[in-house]
Amino acid sequence: MLPRRTWTQQAYLKASNTGELDLFGLSVAISGDTVVVGAFGESSSATGVNGDQANNDAKDSGAAYVFVRRGSTWSQQAYLKASNTEAGDFFGYSVAVSGDTVVVGAQEEESTATEINGNQADNGYSTVGAAYLFVRRGTTWTQEAYLKASTPQAYGYAFGQAVAISGDTAIIGSPSDFSNAVGIDGDQANTDAAYSGAAYLFDLGEILASVGRSGTPVSGSADLVLGIPGIGALSSNGEILLQTTLSGSAAAGGRSRAVLSSEGGPPRLALQTGDFAPAAPGLPADAQIATIDALIHNRSTSFAIFQVMLRGSGLNSKNNTMLVEDNGAFVRSILRTGVPLPGLGDAIPTAFREVIQRQGASNQIMLSYNLRLGSGTPVVGWGTSTGLLVLDHAGQIASSTARQGNAAYGGGGTFGVLGRIAVLNNESFGFLAKFIPTGGGSPVDGCFSRDATAEGRRFPLQGELAPGTNAGERLGAFTGVTRSDDAALIRAMLRNSSVATNEGVWHETEGLRLRKGQGVDGGLVITRLLRVWGIDNGQIVAHVMLGGTGVSARNNQALILRQADSPNNIQVLFRSGEPASGTGLSNVTVGTLQDIDVDPVNGHYAVLASLAGAPATANQALWSGQTTLGNDASLANLRLPRLQLRKGEPYHTEATFGDLIRSIALRPAVDPSGVGGRGLAQVINQHGQILLTLTADRGVQEAIRLTSLTRPLRWSIPPEGRATSLVPSVHAQK
């Protein structure tokens, strides 16, 4: 027998704001030296962590309290509240803790959101319930996730009445579930078994999946070893396209570079320099891959695309560029320069100026081109040699009307030389082009768009009055175009304006949205627009330089969010010189914002920044956030970024266990136009997954796909009471 142990009471715990009928202690949980206590009758209107607990303005909203032990001394570390505190939500009815993660249930919460980090700003359903995930870094607690049932019903599920967590897995009970499903992942939509109950399993935490690690053999080849990861592209469902160097005997003779693809399965070698080119009409038999570039993988269903330069008999700079696709089984040709295009009267392209790919399930590519003078019918001249094609992944042309010399959308002239292009939502597209007035006149900059019904639109031209201004300002040079849902977002300079205010961003139908010189909270002003992204809900994200009171070189960079409702409602998401949230490092601030990428569909964003005041071994970190969470007022804090990785921490993938992060690289597509999200490669997708490269011990470099949260798996207990085999959820990223 085990010897008896003597138990003693070590502490008597009470809330920091003890109140009548708070019911502190109805739920309790413990993990190591951390205790969490629920009080679902607590009534303050505070939100988040360590808010104002002195009022009783939200009766029975509920709270949870975190206590920690140092030696034999207990102290309260955090006061937790829901991010959407409402009277009667019963936050704290259930609590669970595992290590540095706490889950709190609120069985009477009433929003219509589903699954993870949905819209919590309404009360459209009655007592459906929710759960809230909090994570501790150092001594700082932050809310990481807002969890909901995947199919809530309007009359209530009591989701969150019971919660439990172990490691990176949380389970949420929903005893009022009405479906008659049995086993795992059954039909959740019916209401044929009242109060049968269900449980929902969530995989939590930062899941790091290895895409390629330097020094490891290439799958399927004993003579190739992966080298240094390069630029990459990430699809909306997490598939990867990645450049890499190679070494080994099979990498000799100009075969030292390749592209890896996870299209259709685990990462594989899709194409290697020195390979014979994919079959295509008119291609010489000795044509080989010389270089690989311009990777894009925006589609949610197969078809990554990239460009290759070829070498071989008769190939030169006018006919050696090939646009190819990887469909998961093989790489095939879509188009090649030097080959006549039937959709353009057999005119011959000599260069692909830009290639972009539509996001989501669409089968569209946009390609701008130069044509060989003297080719085609009618014969191509200087005034008809550039244009834009919309085509599918088989190379079939859907639209070619946007061509130099054709009638410009909106009338009154013709298209001149075409410039930057952008995919818009709902099968629309936008582009910059010179506009040549009928009857002569100097070409001026213009922005044009076309929707799925083939209706063309034109934004006011260079030299015309700038929409949304009131001091005679006129539009200057147009520098970039991107998307705001199915409309174009235009970046342009201003004439008749001071240097401090001479640039802006316009929505093609709603006018001026952001301007240099515009005020930001606290007496700050925008002094320079570095890069701009449009979000499909009407928001704009911008990387800017700041000026104003108290601004210096240490705090003059920021990532800002222009809200959808008002041009003057700007939220600072992230700023240099501010405390480095989530790091747990005292006296450490955000240094330089090194790299940023933003997804235009759901507003997920990633920020890589240096850390000022941190030791050299820990002076860099990666944060991510989502602009479409919460609302523009009381829940705007949900849009702020949370720490994902920090230099100096250990990390784990299926290829690496416990190496320290020595540096982090985020490599978004380089876009000299100063806009993002227009159809070039992305390194963050619409679900918040991120493609990055970590340098680890011994100089090893590893391309990583980071996933913060996976989708939930639902468990149901058969109503007959039979035992069910509960299989663990699959970590989709591994």
N, C-alpha and C positions, 0 to 999 in steps of 0.2 A: 504494500500500500504506500501511496505517496504521503509524506509527512504533512500534517495539518499546518496551514498557514494562518497567521494571526492578521485579521483585518482591522483596520482603524479608519475612522473618518478623518480625511485629510483636509477637507474644505467644505464650507457651506456657501453655495453660489446663489447669488441674487442678481436680477437685472440691474443695469445701470440707471434705469428709469422706472423702477417698480411702480406699478399702478394696479388699482383694484380691478379684478376680473381680467387681468392680462393672461392668466393661466400659464405663466412661466413654468416650464418643466413638464408640460403635457407630452412633449417629444424630446428625446435626448439621444445623443450618439457620441461615441468616443473612438479615437484612433491615436495610439501612442500618447503623446503629451498634449493632444488637442481634444477639446470637448466642444460640442455645439448643442445648444438648448433652444427649443422652440417655444414661442409664446403667441399663439394664434389670436389671442384676444387683445394684444397690444394695439394701440390706436393712434400712433403718430402718423403724420402725413409725409414723413421723410421718404426719400428714395435712395437706392444704392447703398453705399457703405459709409458708415459713420456720419449719417446725416443728423438733422436737428431732431432730437428725441424728446423735446420738452413740451410738445403740444399733444392734444388728443383730438385732432381734427379729422381723423379717418378711422371711425370706430371699427374695431375688429379687423383692421387691415392686416395685423400680424407682424411679427419680427422674429429674428433668430440672433443668438448671441454666441460668439466664439470666445472660449477661454483657453489659455495655454498655461502649461506648468514649466517653471524653471526651478530645478531642484525639487523642493517640496512646496514652493510658493505658486499659487494660481493667480492669474490676473486676466481681466477681460481684454481681448485683443481687437475685437470687431463687433459692430452693431450692424446687422444685415437687414436690409429691407428690399422689397421688390423694386424693380426699375420702373414699374407702372403701378405704384401703390394706389389701392382703391379701398374704400370702406367695405367690409364684409368679405374680403378675398380669403381670409384665414391663412395668410402666409405664415409658415412655421408650424402648421398642423402636423407635418412630418419633417424630419431632418435626417441626414446621413453624412458621414465624413469618412474619407479615406486619404491619409497623408495630407496633402495640401489642397484637397478638393472637397467642397461641401455642396450637397444638393439639398434644396429646401422646397417642399411642396406647398402649394396654395390651392386647395381643392375647390374653392368657390370662385376662383378667378374667371373672367367672363369674356375674354377676347375671342375673335373668330380665327385667329392665327392657327397655322398648322406646322407641325414638326419643329424645325430649329430656326430661331431668330426671325420669326415672322413679325407681322405688324401687330403690336400689342396696344395700339392707341384707341381701340374701340371696345364697346361692351355689348356686342351684338348677340352673344350667346349667354345663356343663364347657367352659372355654376358648372362650366365645363372643366375648369381647373388648369393649372400650369405647374411647372417646376423650374427652378432657377439654379444654375450652376455657378459657383464662385470658386476662384482659384487664388491661392496665396503664393506670392513670390517675395521672399524675404519675410517681412512682417506686413506686407501690403496685400489686401484682399481686393479683387475686382470681379465684377460679374462677367463671366465668359459666355454664357449661353442662356437663352430663354427657350424652354422645351415645352412642346405641346403634342397632343395626340395627332396622329396623321389624318384621322377622319372624325373630328369632333362633331357632335350633334347639338342642335340648338337648345335642347332641354337638359344637357348636363351629363358629364361622364365621371365627375369627381376625380379627374386625372390629377395625381399628386397627393391623394389621400395616404398613400404609402410610398416611400422611396428607400432605395438602398444603393450603395456604391462599393465597388471593390476595384482598386487600380483605375484603369481607364474604361471601366464598364459600369454604367448606371442603369437601374431598372426602376420604372415608375408604374405604380399600380393605378388602375382605373376601375374600381369595383362596380360602377354604374354603367359600364359598357353594355350595349344592347345587341351586339351582333351574335349570330349563332355559329360563327366560324369555329373550327376545331384546329388544334395543332398550331403550326407556325405559318404566318403570312397568309392566312385565309382571307375570305371576303369580309372586309371591314365595313362595307357600306350599308349593309342591311340592318334592320332593327327588329329582328324576329325572335330575340331571346332577351327579354327585359332583365336587366341587372345580372346578366351572366358574368360580367367582369372580364377584364383583360389586363395584360401587363405589356409595357413597351420597353424594349432594350435599346440603349444608346451606346455607341462606341464614342468615347470622348478622348480629348487630348490631341497632341500633335503627332500625327502619324507620318513618319518619314520613309518614303519608298525610294530605294536606289534605282536610278536610271542607268548609270554607268560610273564605274570607279576606276581611276587610273591604276595601272599595274595589274589588272585582272584580265584573264583571257577573254577574247570575244567568243560569245556563245556559238558553238558549232565549228570553231576553228582553233587548231592547236598551234598555229603559226602567227596569230595576230593577238596583240595585247593593246588594251585601251590606253590612250594617253590623256591629254588635257581636254576636258569638256569645253566647248565653245558656246556660241549663241544657240538658242533653242526656241521652240514654240510649243504651246500647251493648248489642247483642245478643251471644249466645254465639258467633255466627259473624262478628262484627265489623261488622254493619250498624249504622247510626247514625240517631238521631232527634235533631234539634237546633233549638232556638229561635234566632231571629236577628232583628235589626232590619233594615229596608230603607230605601233612599233612592232618589231618582229620580222622574221624572214619574209613573210607575205606582204610586208609593207614597203619593201624596197622598190626602187625603180619608179618613183612618182606615185606610189600607192599608199601614202602615209596619212591621208585624210578620208573621212567617211561621214555619213549621216546615219545615226541610229533612229529607229522608229519602233514605237510600241503599238502601232496600228495593228489591231487584230490579235494582240497577245503580248507576251513579255518583250522587253527591248531586244531588237535584233538589228543586224547590219543590213540596212536597206540598200545602200549604194556606196561604192568605194571609188576614189580616184584611180584611174587606170582600168576600170571596168569598161567593157564594150558598152556603147550607148544603147538605150532602148530602141527597138526597131521603129523606124519612121520613114515616110516616103522621101526618096532622093538622098538618103544618108549614105555616105560611103561606107564600105564594109569594114574599114579600119578605124572608124570613128570611136574615140574613147573619151571618158570623162576626165576633164582637166581640173575643173574646180566645181565646188558646190556652194550655193549661196541662196539668200532670200527665202528662208524657211518660213512657212505659214501653216498653221493648223487650227483654223477657227471653226471648222465644221464639227457638229456633234455626232455625225454618222459618217465615219471614214473620210477618205480623200484628203490627206495632207498634200500640200504642193510645195515645190521649190524649183529653183532654176539651176541649170548646169551649163558650164561652158565646155565645148567640145574641141578636140584636136583630131586631125586626120586629113586625108587627101582632099584638097579642094576647099577646106574649111578656113574661114577668115572671120574678121570681126563683124562682118555684115550678115553672116549666116550660121554662126556657131553657138547661138544661145537657144537652149531648149527649155520650155516649161514642162515639168513632169509632175505626175501624181503618184503617191504611194497608196494603194488601195488595200494594204494588209497582206496581199499575196505576192505582188510584184510591183515594180516601178514601170510606168508606161508613159509615153510621150503624149502631150496635149497639143502643143504648137511649137514650131521652130522658126527662127528668123531665116530669111532666105527662101521660104516656101510660099507660093502664092496663096492668097486667102480668097476663096470663092465668094464669101460674103462681102468682099470689097472689090469685086470685079477683077479678081486675080492680081490685085496689087500685092507687092512683095514687101513684108516688114523687114526692116534692117536693125531695129532695136525695140526691145520692150522697155519703155520708159519707167513704168510702175506696174506692179501686179499686186492686187489685193483680193481677199476672199471674204465672202459674207459669213457672218457668225450664225451659229445654229444649224438647222437641218437643211437650209437652202442649198441648191446645187449650182450656185452662181460664183463666177470669178469675174473681176473687172480688170481690164488690161489696157493701158495707154501705149501708143506705138509711134514710131517713125516709119514712113514708107519710102521705098526706093523711088527717086525721081525718074520719070519716064516709064514706070511699070504700070500695068493694069489698064482697064477700060472702064471709064475714060482715063486717059493718061494722067498720072500723078504729076502735079507741078508744085512749086513752092507754096502755093496757097491752099493745097489740099493734102499735105504730107503728114499731118499729125491727127490723132483722133483717139477714140475710146471704144472698146468692144466690151459687151456683156456676153459671156459665154458660159457653157456648162463644162463639167469636168471631162467630157469627151471631145471638147473643142468645137462644139456646135454653137454658132453665133446666134444670140437672141436679139441683140440690138447693136446697130452701128451708126445711128443717126447723129451721134455727137462726134462730128468730124469737122476739121478745119475746112472752111469754105461752105459748109451747109448753113441753112437758115438757123439763126440762134433762137433759142427758146425765148418767148416774149416778143419776137418780131423786131423790126427796125434795123436789122443788120445781120451779119454772119459771124460764125465762130472764127476766131483767129487761132493762134497756137494754143493747144491744150496744155494745162498744168496739172496740179495735184488732183487726186481723185479720192473719193470716200464712198464706202458702202453705208447706206442708211437702212433703217428697219423697213419691214413690209415690202421687200423687193424694190425699194427705191434706191437711187444713187445720186451723188452730187459731185461736182468737179469745178475747178477753176479754169478759166480760159480767157484769152483776149477776145474782146468784142469789137468788130469792125463795123461802124455805122454805114447804112445804105447811102450811097452817093459820095462816099469818101470820108476822110477824117482820120485822125490818129487812133490806133488801137488803144483800148482801155481795158483794165482788169474787170472781170465779172465773175460771179458765182452762179451756177446753174444747177438745177436738180430736175429729176424726172421720177415720177411715181409708177406704181405697178400698172396703172391704166394708160401709161404712155403720155401722160400730161406733163409738159415741160414748164418749169417755173424759173424766173430770173429775179435775183436780188438786185437792189439798186447798184448802179455801176460806179466804178472809180470816177471821181469828180462830181458825183451827185450828192445832194444833201444826205448826211449820215443819219439814219433813223435813230430816234431816241436822244438826239442832241438838240441844244437850243441856242447855240451861239454862232450859228453859221458854219459849223464844222462840216467838212465834206470828206467823203471816203477817199483814202489814198490807196497805196498798193495793197493787194490782197495777198496774204502770206500763207494761209492754211485753211483747210476745210475738214470737218469731221461730222459726226452724227449727233443728233438729239432726237431719238426715236426715228420717225420717218421724215424728219426735216434736217436741213443742212445747218451747221453751226460754223460761222465764218470768222476767221481772225484777220483783221485788217488794220492798216495805219490810218491816221486822221490828218487831214490838212486843216489849215486855219486853227490850229490848236497848239498849245505850248508843248514843249518836250515832255513835261511832267504828265500830260494827259493825252498823248497823241497815238494811242493804240487801244483797240477794244475787241470785244467778241460779241457777235450778233447772232441771234436766231433768225432764220430767213423770213419767218412770218411774224415773229413777236418782238423784233427789234433788239435794242442794245441790252446785253445781259451782264457784261463785266467790262470795266474800263480801267486802264492805267490812271493812277491818281485817285481812284475810288477809296473811300474811307472804310476802315475795318475797325472793329471794337477797340476801345482804349486809346484813341488818338492815333492809330496806325493808318498808313496809307500804302497802297500798292505802287511801288516805284518801277517794277519791271515784271512783265509776264514771261515766265520761262517756258512753261508748257501747259497746255489746256486739254481737258477731256470733257466730252459731253456724256451725260447719263440719260438713259431713255425716259426717265420720269421727269425730265426738265431741269435737273440739277446740272451744275458745272463744277468740276474739280480743277483747281489750278495750282501749279507750283509757282510761287511768286517771290520776289524780293520786296522787303518792307522798308518804309521810312517812317519817321515821326518821333514822338517823344520817347526817349529812353532806348532808341534803336541804335545798335552798334554792329560791328562785323560779327559778333558772337551770337546775335539773335535776330538777324535780318532775313532769314529764310523761313518760309512757311508753306504748308499745304493747306489750302482753304477750300471751303465748300460754299458755293453760291446756291442758296436754297431755291426751290422751284417757285416759291410764291412771290418773292419780291427781290428786285435788284439790289436793295440795300440790306438784305438779310444774309449776312456772310458769317459763317462759322469757321474759326481756326481749328483745323483738325490736328495739326502737328506743327511745332515750331522749334527752330534752333534756339538754344539758350534756356528752354524750359526744362523742368525736372524730367529725367528719363523714366517714364512711367513703367512700372512692373519689373524693373531691374533689381530692386532690392539693394541698390548701391547708394549710399549716402553721399551728398554733395556732388552727384554726377548729373550732368545736363546733356541734352541733345546737342551734338556738334553739327557737322555738315550733313545736309540731306543729300546722300550720295546717288541713289537711284530710286525711281518711283515708277510704278505701273498701275493702271486703273482699268477695270473692265467696264465697258459702256452699258452692259445689259442690266446688271443688278447692283452696280456701284461698289463692288469689292475693290480694295486698293491695298497695295503693299509699299512700304517705305523702308529703305535701308539707310541707316545713318550712323555716323561715328558718335562716340560718347566722349564728351569733354570731362576731364577730371577723373577718368577711370584709368587703371593701370594699362599698359600696352597690351597685356595678355587678355584684356576684357573690354576693349574700347570700340566695339562695334555691335550693332544689334539690328534685328529685323522686326518690324511691327506690321500688323494688318488690321483692316477695319472694313466697314460697309456703310456707305452713305445712305442707303435706302431703309435702314432700321429706324425705329422710333418716329419722331416727328420733328417739326422745326422749332419746337418750344421746350416743353417740360421733359421730353424724352430725347432731346438732341444729343445728350451724353452717350447714348448707345452707339452713336456714329464714330466716336473716338476710337483710335487704334489700340490694340492690345499687343503686348510683347509676345513674339513667337520663338525667336532664337537669339542667343547672345554668344558672342565670342568668348571663349574660355569655358563654356559649359560642355559636358559630355553629350554625345548624341548616339543614337542607335538606328541602324537600318538592318535589313537582312544581310548586307555585305559588311557592315561595320558594327562593332559592339564596344562602346565605351571610349572611343577616341574623343579627344577634345577638339572643339571648333577653334581653328586658328585664324580663319577669316571667312567672310561670307560675301558672295558675289551674286547680284541680281542683274540680269542682262536683258532689259527690254529692247525692243527694236529701235534702232537709231532713226529718228525722224527729224530731218533738218527743218521741216516746216513748223515745228513747235506745237503740234497738236498730236493727240494720241487717240486710240480707239477707232481708227478709220478703216481698219481691215488689214493692217499689217500684223505681224506675229505679236502675240501676247504671252507674257509669263505669269499672268494671273487670270483665272477664268471666272465664269459667271457663278461658280459655286465656291469661290474663294481659295481654290487650290493654287499653289505657287510653285513655279519651277526656279530653282536656284542652284548654285554651286558652293559647296563647302570645301575649304582646305583644312585638312585634319593633321594628325601627327605624321611625322616623317615626310611632310610635303604632299601627301596623298590628296588628290582632288576628286570629289564625288558629286555628280549631278544628282539632285534630290527633287522629288515631288513631295511638297508638304501639304498635308490635309489637316485642317483644324478640327473639323467635326464631320463624321460620316452620317448617313441617313439612319433612322431608327429601324429596328426589327421588332415586330409585335408578336408576343406570345399569348395564346389563348388556352384555357383549360377546357378540355372536352366536357360538355354538360353531362355526359353519361358517367363521369367520374373515373374514366379509365386513365391509367398512367400514360403520360406522353413523354417521348424522348425530346428533351429540350436541347437542341444543338446550338453551339455558340454561333454568334453572328460572325460573318466573314469580314476581316479587315480588307475592305475593297482595294486598298492601296498596296497591299503586300502580295 
